[in-house]
Amino acid sequence: MDWTRLRAQLVPVVVACPLFLQNLDTSVMTTALPSMARALAVEPLRLNLAITAYLLSLAVFLPLSGWCAERFGARRVFCCAIAFFTMGSALCGLADSLYELVLYRIVQGLGGAMMVPVGRLILLRSVPAALMVSAMVWFTVPPTIGRMLGPVVGGAIVSFTSWRWIFLINVPFGLLAIALALVFLDKESGQREPQPFDAGGFVLLAVGLTALLGAVETAGKALVAEGIGWLAGAVGVAALALYVWRSRRIAHPLIDLTILRHRSYRASIVGGTPLRIAIGASPFLLPLMLQLGFGLSPLESGLLTVATAIGSLATRVVMTRVIRNFGFRQLLTGTTVLTSLCYASYSLFTPATPHPLIFATLMLGGLVNSMGMVALQTLGFSEIPKPRMSHATTLNSTAQQLSLSMGVLLGASLVSLAAWWHGGDAAHLAARDFSPAFLCVGAVTMLSLLWFTRLDADAGAELRAPAPR
């Protein structure tokens, strides 16, 4: 095996280590939510504050990642980000209340905001186009393993030890990720003449994203007056709109939105949003349904939900061949429809549904969902010039984290609404409260077809060529 092909496999695995950390962290936490709620004396659904706080922190600080990578060097920023995420994880393991946990999750998000987009930037600059499909598939392996281990590890931790270990377990993995990056990634220096930092743009994005998502998070929870929530939402929309207006009138915006003129990238960002929202909602809803609705233990729940990660891992076996045979447009439309049907089918689960059937259905959902996301991520960057790649990866990661946070909020809101409709409340959820939520999540997924069906039939043709031998 030549060095170019080996590098196309090695670099994606190394730069995907942060995704392994994030997915392990998220999947472990969702499995442990009921146990954490009991330990912290709060309602289970209120713990979505801890999940949303992390995602919100990512969304706020992600815009800095591209500028920092260009200014200080991608590998240096990458390693520092992992170190900060690891420190935040250790602090979360020491939290004694929901509010402390939320604060430390924000700290954790500061590191997470830099890890993933900078890692993807390193990948896109290191691998030639002909090997990009294979590289993106390898890029999914560590995070898939994280999702696969997370439910089982989370269930075992809360069953046999303290929930605090769901965060402390990140520490050795974080140190290992830093060591791998230092050994296997090429050192990059920062720009000799870096672009000026767009402080005004950063403030507008931070205010806009914080206010908008804060308004959505507090809606219907009586945490603040209803008028304040509406005002925060209006401020958020206004700040984001002002950023869009301003970014078109300055030479060096923090995120240059003109990259959305590339059709495939626009489909990845805008068209992929409904799909990503559903991806955010499903992992939040499944453990709650299995534990609170069906009465399963955390370990039993984890052993079932690990099926989605196993399905995702199978993507590596078929992905390259499927893209070459069917093309990106057909693959994206087909997997979107199948993903929607899989999410909708989860609404048919009951406490009496055989566990092997649940496992098989979740595994199929993980497979088709992963195939769609790999295709979307690969195609989205195919038209972006390398000098503008830092803007593309930053905007992509920002949109992705926003969508995931909206998915968590959507899932919590739908379950709360269903519980109210059935005469209950969020503190006493039943199995029937989850069925409407999964039906809605499946319907939301179908909205992505409005963009995917408009792609050219030969979109990404250069990525489908056989790799050089």
N, C-alpha and C positions, 0 to 999 in steps of 0.2 A: 504494500500500500504506500503510495507516494505521500509526501509531506502535505501537499495541498489538500488532498482528500482527508488525511488524518486530522489536519487542522480544522477542516470543516465540521468534524465531529467533536473535536476536543474543545474548541473555543465555545460552541453553544452550550455544552454541558457546564463549563466553568462559569460563564456569565449567567446561566440560569440558576445557579445556587441561591441567589437572593429570592427567586421565585419559589424555590423549594422551602426556604425559611418562611416566606409569606403564606404559602398554601398550608404548610404544616401548622403554622400559628392559627390561621383562620379556621381550618377544619377541626383542629383540636378544640378550639374555643367553642365552636358551634355545638360540638358534641357534648361539651361540659356545661353548656348554658344553664340547664335546670339545676345541676349541683352547685354551680356558682351562685345562682339566685338564692338558693337556700342558705348558703354560707354567708352571703352578704345581706340577707333579709330584705330582698327586693323581688318584685314581680319578674318572671322570666323575660317578658317582652321589654321590660325597661333596660335589660342588659344589651339591647340593640344599640343603646347609647355608647357602650364601649366599642362595639364594632363600627358604628357610624363615626365616632370620634377619630378612630384610626384612619378610616377612609377619607374623612374630611381633612385631616392633617395632610394626608397624601395629596389631595386635590389642591390644597393651598400652596404647598411647597414644591410640588412637581414642576411648576414653570421655571424654577431656578435651575433644574438639573442640566438642561442643555447649555446654558451660559456657563455654569460652573465647570462642566466637562471641557468646554472650549478654553476656558480661562486657565484652569489649573492642571488639565490633563485627565483623560478619562479613567485610566487605571487608578490614579491617586484618589479621585473622587469616589470611585467605585468601592475601594477598600475602606475609606473613611465612613462611607454610608453604611456599610455592613457593620462596622464597629459601633456606630451610633444606634442602629437597630438592635444590636445585641445588648447594649447598655439599657435601652428602653425596655427590652424583654425582662431583664433582671429586675428592674424597678417594678414592673407589673406584678412580678412574683412576690413582691413585698407589700402590695397594696392591702389596706385594711377596710376599705369602703368603696362603694361604687364611684364616688367622686374622685378618689385617689386613682382608681383604676382608669377612669376616663382621662385624667390628667397624664398619667404615664403612657397611655395609649397614644396620646398626642405626641409625646416625646418620641415614642417608638416610630410614629409616622414620619417624623423628620428624617430619620435614616431611610425608611422605606421609600420615601419620595425620590431619593437619589439612586437607589440601588437598581431598580428595574429599567428605567429609561436609559441610564448610562450603560448598563450591561447590554441592552439591545443595540445601542449605538455602536459599541465595540464590535458586536456580532456583524452588523450590517456593513461596517467598514472593513472587516477582515475576510469575508467570504465572497467569492465571485458569484455572479448571478446564476450560472449553470448549476451550482451546488447549493443554492439558497433553499430550495424545497427540502432537501435532505437535512440541511443545517437547522431549519425551523422545526423539523420533526424532532431532531435531537434536542433542540431547545425546550421542547415540551416534556422531555423525560424526567428531569429533576422535579419540576413542579407537580407532575403527575404522581411521582413517588411520594411527594409531600402530602398530596391529597389522599393517597392510598393509605399511608401510614397514619395520617391525622386522626380519622375516626376511631381506629383501633387503639392508637396510643392514648387519645383523649378518653375513650371509654375505660381503658385499663387504669389510667391515672386517677380518675375520679372514683373508680370502683375500689382501688386498693391503696390509694395514698391521697395527698392533698391536691386540690385543684391548682395550687400555686405552681406545681411542677409543669403545668401546660405551658407556662412562660419560661421557667428556668431551663427547660430542655433545649431552648433555642441557643443558649450560651455556647455549648461546645460545638454545635453546628455552625454558628457564626464565626467562631475562631478558625474552624477548618476551612470555611469558604474564603476567608482572608488569605490563609496560607496558599490555597490553590491558585487564587488570583495573582499573588505575588510571584509564584513559580511559573505559571503557564501563559500569562497575558503579557504582551509586549508593553514596555514602558513608553508612555506618551508624555511629551512636555506640553505645557500650556501655550497659547498663542503669544507670539512676541508682541503683537499689536492687537490686543483683545478688543472686541466691540465694547462700547460703553454700556454699563449696566442700566437697564430701563427701570429705574426705581419707581417712576410713576405708574408704569404698566403693572409692576408687581403689586403695588398697593391696590390698584383697581381690581386685579384678579383675586387678591386675598380677600378684600372686602366683599366683592361680588359673590364668590363661591361660599364664603363663610355665612353671609347673610341669607343667601338663597337656600342652602342646604339646612341651615339652622331653622329657617322658617318651616321647611318641610318636616324636619324632625320633630318640632314642637307642636305641629298641627294636631289638634284633637286630643292632646294629652294634659291640658290644663296646667302646663308648666309656666306659661306666660299668658298675659291677657291676649285675647283673640286679635285685638287691634294691633298689638305690638308684633304679632306674628305676620300679619298682612303687611305692615310697614317694613319689616325686615325683608320679606320677599320682594317688595317693590324696590327697596334699596339695592338688593342683590342683582335684580334684572337691570336696573339702571346702570350700576357699576360695570357690569359685563358689556352692556351695549356701548357704554362710553369707551371701554377698552377697545372694542372692535373699531369704533370710529377713530380713535386716537392712533391705533396701530397702522392705519392706512396713511397716516400723515407724518410719520417720523421715519427716519432712515433705518434705525436698528431697534425694532420692537422686541420685547422679551420673547414672544412667540409670534412669528411671522405667519399670519393667517392666509397669505396668498398661496401657500402650499396646497390649500384646498381646491385650487384650480385644477389640480391633477385629478382626473376622473376616478381612477381606481382608488386613490387615497381618500377622496371624498366619500366614496361608497363604503370604505373601511371605517371611517370616522362616523359619518352621519347614519349610513345604513346599518352599521353594526351596533348602534346604540340600543335599539329594542332587544336585540339578541343578548347583549351584555347585561341589560337590566334583568332579564330572565335568569341569566347565569348568577347574578347576585342574589336573587330572591330564593332560588331553589335550595342551595346549601343551607340557608338560614331556616327554611321551613321544614325540610326533611327531618332533621334530628328532633325538632320540637314535636312534629306529628308522631314520630315513632315512640318518643318517650312520654310526652304529656297526653297525646291522643290515644296511643295504643298500649301504653303502660309498660314498654320495654325498658330494660336497664340501659345505662349509657354504653356498656360494652356490647350488648346485643344490637343497639342502634348503630354503633360504629362498625360492627361486622357486616351490617346490611348496606350502609351508605358507602362503604369502601368499594362497592361494586361500580360506582360511577368512575372512580379513578382507574380501576382495572380496565374498564371499557376505553378510557382515554389512552391508556398505555398501549392498547392494541392498535392505535392509530399508526404507530411507527411501522407496522407490518404492511399496511395497505395504502398508505397515503400517497407515496410517490407514484405508484402504478395507477391509482384512481385519477390523480390530476392529469397524468399524461393521456389517459384514455378518454376522459370526459371533459376536461377543461375546467377553468375556475368558475365560470358562470353557472354551468349545470351543477357543479358540485355544491356551490353556495346555495342555490335555490333548493336543491334536493335535501341537503342537510338541514336547512332552516325549516322546511316542512316537517321532516322527521323529528327534529328537536321539539317543535311545537306539539306534535302528536304525543311524544313521550311525556312532556310536562303535563299535558292534559290527562294522560292515562294515569298519572300519579293520583289524580282525584278519585280514582276508582278503588284505591287501596282502602281496606278496612282492617280492623283488628283480626278478622278471620282469614284474611288473604294469606295463602301459604308463603312462607319466607323465601323459598327458592324462586317463586314467581316474582316477588318484589325484587330480589337480587338480580334476576335476569333482565327485568325491565329497566332497572337503574343502570345496569351495565350497558344495555343498548343505548340508553340516553347519553351516557358518558362517551360512547364511541362516536355517535353522529355529531354530538356537540363539539367534541374535540376536532374532528375532521373539518368542520365548518370554521372553527376559530383559527386553525393552522392555515387553512386556505386564505382566510381573510387577512391575517397578519402578513403572510408572504406576498400576496398580491398588492396590498396597500402600499408597500414601500418600493414597488418595482419601477415606478416612474420618477422617484425622487432623486435629484442629483446629490451626490455624496456631500458637497459643501453645505447643503441645506438639510442634511439628514438629522442634525441635532434638533432643529425645529420640529421635524416630523415625528421623531421619537418622543419628544416632550409633549407635543399636543396629543399624540396617540395615547400615551400613558395617562395624561390628565383626563381625557375623555373616557378612557377605560375605567379609571377609579371613580369618576363621577357616576358612570352608569352602574357600577357595582354598588355604590352607596345608595343610589336611587332604588336599586333592586331590593336591598335590605329594608329600606323604608317602605317600599311597596308591599313586600311580604308581610311585615309587621302590621301595616295598616289594613290589609285585606283580611288577615286573621282576626284582628280586633273588630272590624266591621261585621264579619260573619258571626262572631261570638255575640255581638250586640243584637244582630238580627235574629239569632236563635234564642234570645232571652237570657244569655249569660253575660260574662264579662271577661276581660283579658286575663284576670287572675285564675280563672277556672276554664281552661280550654278543653274542648272535647274533640273527638275524631272528626265529627261532621263539620267543624269550623275550618278545616284545612282544605276540603274539597273545592269550594268556590275559589279559594286563593290559587290553587294550581290550574284551574280552568282559565282564570284571568291571565296568569303567567304564560300559559300556552298561547293565548290570543295575542298577547303583546309581542311574542316572538315572531309571529307572522308578519308584523309590520315591516320587518327588514326586507321582505320580498319587494317592497315598493322601489328599493334601490338596486337590489341584486339583479332583478330581471332586466334592468336597463343597461347592464354592462355589455360591452362588445363580446361577441361570440369568441373572438380570439384574444380576449384580455389575458395578459400575462403569458403570451406565447413564448417569449424568450426564456421564461422560467420552466417551461415544459420540455425543453430540449434535453436530450440525453446528456448526462454528465460526462465530461471528458475522462478518459481512462489513462 
